[in-house]
Amino acid sequence: MPDAKRDASSVVVHKKTLCRACRICELVCSATHDGACSAHLSRIHIVADDFGFSFPATICAQCKSADCYGACPRADRALRIDPDTGTRYIDESECDGCGSCAEACPLPRSPIWSKPAGEAAVFFKCDLCRDIEGGPQCVEMCPWDALVHKQRKQR
């Protein structure tokens, strides 16, 4: 049986060759999580190149190493790992806005962003829509099938 603290069971995979940069994923993500259609509040960001041929995405890779988790001074409170699924997520109500998670992310463009929350800022990232029936809403709503919710192989 896999160790949920070590192995995330799933991830959203972006197929950039199928993506048409419609950004529906960004809008549905922010609407689902924050009740507003805003690219700034989305947990996925589509990056258009200068020529419009390839549209890579910035989204949490749910890393096995979870460097963000290890860097968080409030780990197990602000940055958590779901014991059932292994999903790495930020509990925004517990985040103090220090940014250690974003700094520790090993991806070239960190998929951990901040947003204003009262007088301070809190950080957020993809949580695979862990509390939503049907899973990641960006995957459900992508008209190009450019996003896939992929289960990782269990050891």
C-alpha positions as a Markdown table, in Angstrom:
| # | Residue | x | y | z |
|---|---|---|---|---|
| 1 | Met | 0.0 | 0.0 | 0.0 |
| 2 | Pro | 1.5 | 3.4 | -1.0 |
| 3 | Asp | 2.4 | 6.0 | 1.6 |
| 4 | Ala | 0.0 | 9.0 | 1.0 |
| 5 | Lys | 2.6 | 11.3 | 2.6 |
| 6 | Arg | 5.0 | 10.3 | -0.1 |
| 7 | Asp | 2.9 | 9.4 | -3.2 |
| 8 | Ala | 0.3 | 11.6 | -4.6 |
| 9 | Ser | -2.3 | 9.4 | -6.3 |
| 10 | Ser | -3.2 | 11.7 | -9.2 |
| 11 | Val | -2.3 | 14.8 | -11.1 |
| 12 | Val | -3.8 | 17.0 | -13.9 |
| 13 | Val | -1.8 | 16.6 | -17.1 |
| 14 | His | -1.8 | 19.3 | -19.7 |
| 15 | Lys | -1.5 | 18.3 | -23.4 |
| 16 | Lys | -0.1 | 21.5 | -24.8 |
| 17 | Thr | -0.4 | 20.3 | -28.4 |
| 18 | Leu | -4.2 | 20.0 | -28.0 |
| 19 | Cys | -4.6 | 23.3 | -26.1 |
| 20 | Arg | -6.1 | 26.2 | -28.0 |
| 21 | Ala | -5.6 | 28.8 | -25.1 |
| 22 | Cys | -9.3 | 29.4 | -24.8 |
| 23 | Arg | -8.6 | 29.7 | -21.0 |
| 24 | Ile | -11.9 | 28.2 | -20.0 |
| 25 | Cys | -9.9 | 26.1 | -17.5 |
| 26 | Glu | -8.7 | 29.3 | -15.8 |
| 27 | Leu | -12.2 | 30.7 | -15.6 |
| 28 | Val | -13.9 | 27.5 | -14.3 |
| 29 | Cys | -11.1 | 27.0 | -11.7 |
| 30 | Ser | -11.4 | 30.5 | -10.3 |
| 31 | Ala | -15.2 | 30.4 | -10.3 |
| 32 | Thr | -15.1 | 27.0 | -8.6 |
| 33 | His | -12.7 | 28.0 | -5.9 |
| 34 | Asp | -13.3 | 31.7 | -5.4 |
| 35 | Gly | -16.7 | 32.4 | -7.0 |
| 36 | Ala | -15.2 | 34.8 | -9.6 |
| 37 | Cys | -14.0 | 34.4 | -13.1 |
| 38 | Ser | -10.4 | 35.7 | -12.8 |
| 39 | Ala | -7.2 | 34.4 | -14.3 |
| 40 | His | -5.4 | 35.8 | -11.3 |
| 41 | Leu | -7.3 | 33.5 | -9.0 |
| 42 | Ser | -7.0 | 30.4 | -11.1 |
| 43 | Arg | -4.9 | 27.4 | -10.0 |
| 44 | Ile | -3.9 | 26.7 | -13.7 |
| 45 | His | -2.4 | 29.3 | -16.0 |
| 46 | Ile | -2.1 | 28.9 | -19.8 |
| 47 | Val | 1.0 | 30.6 | -21.3 |
| 48 | Ala | 0.7 | 31.6 | -24.9 |
| 49 | Asp | 4.0 | 31.8 | -26.9 |
| 50 | Asp | 4.7 | 34.6 | -29.4 |
| 51 | Phe | 3.7 | 32.5 | -32.4 |
| 52 | Gly | 0.6 | 30.9 | -31.1 |
| 53 | Phe | 1.6 | 27.3 | -31.8 |
| 54 | Ser | 2.1 | 25.9 | -28.4 |
| 55 | Phe | 0.3 | 26.7 | -25.1 |
| 56 | Pro | 2.1 | 25.3 | -22.1 |
| 57 | Ala | 0.4 | 25.4 | -18.7 |
| 58 | Thr | 1.6 | 26.2 | -15.2 |
| 59 | Ile | -0.1 | 23.8 | -12.8 |
| 60 | Cys | 0.9 | 22.0 | -9.7 |
| 61 | Ala | 2.7 | 18.7 | -10.5 |
| 62 | Gln | 1.7 | 17.2 | -7.1 |
| 63 | Cys | 5.4 | 16.3 | -6.6 |
| 64 | Lys | 6.4 | 13.1 | -4.8 |
| 65 | Ser | 9.1 | 15.1 | -3.0 |
| 66 | Ala | 6.6 | 17.8 | -2.0 |
| 67 | Asp | 9.3 | 20.4 | -1.4 |
| 68 | Cys | 6.6 | 23.0 | -0.8 |
| 69 | Tyr | 5.3 | 20.9 | 2.1 |
| 70 | Gly | 8.7 | 20.6 | 3.7 |
| 71 | Ala | 9.4 | 24.3 | 3.4 |
| 72 | Cys | 6.1 | 25.4 | 5.0 |
| 73 | Pro | 6.6 | 26.4 | 8.7 |
| 74 | Arg | 2.9 | 25.5 | 9.2 |
| 75 | Ala | 3.0 | 22.1 | 7.5 |
| 76 | Asp | 0.1 | 19.9 | 8.5 |
| 77 | Arg | -1.9 | 23.1 | 9.1 |
| 78 | Ala | -1.5 | 25.5 | 6.2 |
| 79 | Leu | 0.1 | 23.1 | 3.6 |
| 80 | Arg | -1.4 | 19.7 | 3.9 |
| 81 | Ile | -1.3 | 16.3 | 2.3 |
| 82 | Asp | -4.6 | 14.5 | 2.2 |
| 83 | Pro | -4.2 | 11.2 | 4.0 |
| 84 | Asp | -6.5 | 9.4 | 1.7 |
| 85 | Thr | -5.4 | 10.6 | -1.7 |
| 86 | Gly | -2.0 | 12.2 | -1.2 |
| 87 | Thr | -3.1 | 15.4 | -2.7 |
| 88 | Arg | -0.9 | 18.3 | -1.7 |
| 89 | Tyr | -3.0 | 21.4 | -1.0 |
| 90 | Ile | -3.0 | 24.7 | 0.9 |
| 91 | Asp | -5.6 | 25.4 | 3.6 |
| 92 | Glu | -5.9 | 29.1 | 2.9 |
| 93 | Ser | -7.5 | 29.7 | 6.3 |
| 94 | Glu | -4.3 | 28.6 | 8.0 |
| 95 | Cys | -1.8 | 30.2 | 5.5 |
| 96 | Asp | 0.2 | 33.1 | 7.0 |
| 97 | Gly | 1.5 | 34.3 | 3.6 |
| 98 | Cys | 5.2 | 33.7 | 4.2 |
| 99 | Gly | 5.7 | 32.3 | 0.7 |
| 100 | Ser | 8.1 | 29.6 | 1.7 |
| 101 | Cys | 6.1 | 27.1 | -0.3 |
| 102 | Ala | 6.4 | 29.1 | -3.6 |
| 103 | Glu | 10.1 | 29.6 | -3.1 |
| 104 | Ala | 10.7 | 25.9 | -2.5 |
| 105 | Cys | 8.8 | 24.7 | -5.6 |
| 106 | Pro | 11.2 | 23.0 | -8.0 |
| 107 | Leu | 9.2 | 23.8 | -11.1 |
| 108 | Pro | 10.6 | 26.4 | -13.5 |
| 109 | Arg | 7.5 | 28.5 | -13.0 |
| 110 | Ser | 6.0 | 28.0 | -9.6 |
| 111 | Pro | 2.3 | 27.0 | -9.6 |
| 112 | Ile | 1.9 | 28.5 | -6.2 |
| 113 | Trp | 0.5 | 32.1 | -6.2 |
| 114 | Ser | -0.6 | 34.6 | -3.7 |
| 115 | Lys | -3.8 | 36.6 | -3.4 |
| 116 | Pro | -4.9 | 39.4 | -1.0 |
| 117 | Ala | -6.9 | 38.1 | 2.0 |
| 118 | Gly | -7.8 | 41.0 | 4.2 |
| 119 | Glu | -4.7 | 42.8 | 5.4 |
| 120 | Ala | -2.3 | 40.0 | 4.4 |
| 121 | Ala | -1.9 | 37.7 | 1.5 |
| 122 | Val | -2.4 | 33.9 | 1.3 |
| 123 | Phe | -1.0 | 31.4 | -1.1 |
| 124 | Phe | -2.9 | 28.9 | -3.1 |
| 125 | Lys | -2.3 | 26.1 | -5.7 |
| 126 | Cys | -4.2 | 23.3 | -7.4 |
| 127 | Asp | -5.9 | 21.0 | -5.0 |
| 128 | Leu | -7.3 | 18.7 | -7.7 |
| 129 | Cys | -10.8 | 19.9 | -6.7 |
| 130 | Arg | -10.4 | 17.5 | -3.8 |
| 131 | Asp | -13.8 | 18.4 | -2.2 |
| 132 | Ile | -15.7 | 18.5 | -5.5 |
| 133 | Glu | -17.6 | 15.5 | -6.9 |
| 134 | Gly | -16.3 | 14.7 | -10.4 |
| 135 | Gly | -12.8 | 15.9 | -9.6 |
| 136 | Pro | -10.9 | 18.7 | -11.3 |
| 137 | Gln | -13.3 | 21.0 | -12.9 |
| 138 | Cys | -10.8 | 22.3 | -15.4 |
| 139 | Val | -10.6 | 18.8 | -16.9 |
| 140 | Glu | -14.4 | 18.4 | -17.0 |
| 141 | Met | -14.8 | 21.7 | -18.8 |
| 142 | Cys | -11.9 | 21.7 | -21.3 |
| 143 | Pro | -13.5 | 21.6 | -24.8 |
| 144 | Trp | -10.3 | 20.4 | -26.4 |
| 145 | Asp | -9.5 | 17.5 | -24.1 |
| 146 | Ala | -6.2 | 19.1 | -23.4 |
| 147 | Leu | -6.4 | 18.4 | -19.7 |
| 148 | Val | -6.5 | 14.9 | -18.2 |
| 149 | His | -6.9 | 13.8 | -14.6 |
| 150 | Lys | -4.4 | 11.0 | -14.5 |
| 151 | Gln | -4.1 | 8.4 | -11.8 |
| 152 | Arg | -0.6 | 7.6 | -10.9 |
| 153 | Lys | 0.4 | 3.9 | -10.9 |
| 154 | Gln | 0.6 | 2.4 | -7.4 |
| 155 | Arg | 3.7 | 0.6 | -6.5 |
